[in-house]
């Protein structure tokens, strides 16, 4: 059975976002809000890099 390695991204994203938010905030609600913001930022940044790489690959 082959596992797609992109599925490892979801728990990694959740854990990194929660730890980062936990070091910045003290209240649970603030931690969760900050974790969502961090997760969106990480996904957006990775999507931008993927788009740039796809464009570069198309022109090479």
SEVO-201085 format. One record per residue (C-alpha): x, y, z; chain; residue in three letters. Coordinates in steps of 0.02 Angstrom, whole numbers, padded with zeros to 5 digits. Example, Ala and Ser with C-alpha at 12.3 -4.5 7.8 and 13.67 -1.06 7.14 Angstrom:
2
+--------+--------+--------+--------+-------+
|     c1 |     c2 |     c3 | vexkol | vexke |
+--------+--------+--------+--------+-------+
|  00615 | -00225 |  00390 |      A |   Ala |
|  00684 | -00053 |  00357 |      A |   Ser |
+--------+--------+--------+--------+-------+
% end
This chain:
60
+--------+--------+--------+--------+-------+
|     c1 |     c2 |     c3 | vexkol | vexke |
+--------+--------+--------+--------+-------+
|  00000 |  00000 |  00000 |      A |   Unk |
|  00074 |  00166 | -00055 |      A |   Unk |
|  00050 |  00318 |  00056 |      A |   Unk |
|  00054 |  00489 | -00021 |      A |   Unk |
|  00183 |  00587 |  00077 |      A |   Unk |
|  00080 |  00747 |  00063 |      A |   Unk |
| -00035 |  00677 |  00198 |      A |   Unk |
|  00107 |  00705 |  00322 |      A |   Unk |
|  00087 |  00890 |  00289 |      A |   Unk |
| -00079 |  00904 |  00384 |      A |   Unk |
| -00021 |  00848 |  00558 |      A |   Unk |
|  00144 |  00940 |  00533 |      A |   Unk |
|  00051 |  01100 |  00488 |      A |   Unk |
| -00065 |  01082 |  00638 |      A |   Unk |
|  00076 |  01048 |  00761 |      A |   Unk |
|  00190 |  01187 |  00698 |      A |   Unk |
|  00046 |  01313 |  00700 |      A |   Unk |
| -00009 |  01265 |  00876 |      A |   Unk |
|  00167 |  01269 |  00948 |      A |   Unk |
|  00206 |  01435 |  00866 |      A |   Unk |
|  00042 |  01509 |  00928 |      A |   Unk |
|  00068 |  01436 |  01101 |      A |   Unk |
|  00234 |  01526 |  01118 |      A |   Unk |
|  00151 |  01692 |  01074 |      A |   Unk |
| -00014 |  01684 |  01169 |      A |   Unk |
| -00075 |  01624 |  01339 |      A |   Unk |
| -00264 |  01607 |  01321 |      A |   Unk |
| -00335 |  01456 |  01228 |      A |   Unk |
| -00448 |  01557 |  01113 |      A |   Unk |
| -00303 |  01671 |  01063 |      A |   Unk |
| -00192 |  01519 |  01032 |      A |   Unk |
| -00321 |  01439 |  00917 |      A |   Unk |
| -00349 |  01601 |  00820 |      A |   Unk |
| -00162 |  01629 |  00801 |      A |   Unk |
| -00138 |  01447 |  00749 |      A |   Unk |
| -00267 |  01465 |  00610 |      A |   Unk |
| -00185 |  01626 |  00550 |      A |   Unk |
| -00015 |  01542 |  00550 |      A |   Unk |
| -00081 |  01389 |  00457 |      A |   Unk |
| -00160 |  01499 |  00323 |      A |   Unk |
|  00003 |  01595 |  00305 |      A |   Unk |
|  00106 |  01436 |  00287 |      A |   Unk |
| -00014 |  01359 |  00159 |      A |   Unk |
| -00018 |  01522 |  00061 |      A |   Unk |
|  00170 |  01536 |  00059 |      A |   Unk |
|  00191 |  01356 |  00003 |      A |   Unk |
|  00058 |  01379 | -00131 |      A |   Unk |
|  00148 |  01533 | -00197 |      A |   Unk |
|  00311 |  01437 | -00207 |      A |   Unk |
|  00224 |  01292 | -00296 |      A |   Unk |
|  00148 |  01412 | -00423 |      A |   Unk |
|  00317 |  01494 | -00456 |      A |   Unk |
|  00398 |  01325 | -00479 |      A |   Unk |
|  00261 |  01271 | -00599 |      A |   Unk |
|  00283 |  01429 | -00702 |      A |   Unk |
|  00472 |  01406 | -00708 |      A |   Unk |
|  00449 |  01225 | -00759 |      A |   Unk |
|  00329 |  01273 | -00899 |      A |   Unk |
|  00455 |  01392 | -00976 |      A |   Unk |
|  00605 |  01278 | -00964 |      A |   Unk |
+--------+--------+--------+--------+-------+
% end
